[in-house]
């Protein structure tokens, strides 16, 4: 899972072969699971349409998809299930 806040929003192109802005790799359409932080709570949204670079993994969300993702994450309706997530603090061993 990737943090949605770090993803790139890009207008969807009508081109057949889209290339990655970062590495030039081929970008293909997929579905992903995205994590979103809303008001201090983690929300996981499944089955989100996204375009992903096959070479470096950079993700591109269509602006309409991004808006719906934000709306979905902020809504408490249609919750599919709730899960417990362990939270750890980073620290170097030593």
Beta strands, then each sheet from edge to edge (+ up, - down):
strand 1: 2-3
strand 2: 8-9
strand 3: 18-19
strand 4: 26-38
strand 5: 41-53
strand 6: 59-61
sheet 1: 1+ 4+ 3-
sheet 2: 1+ 4+ 5- 6+ 2+
end
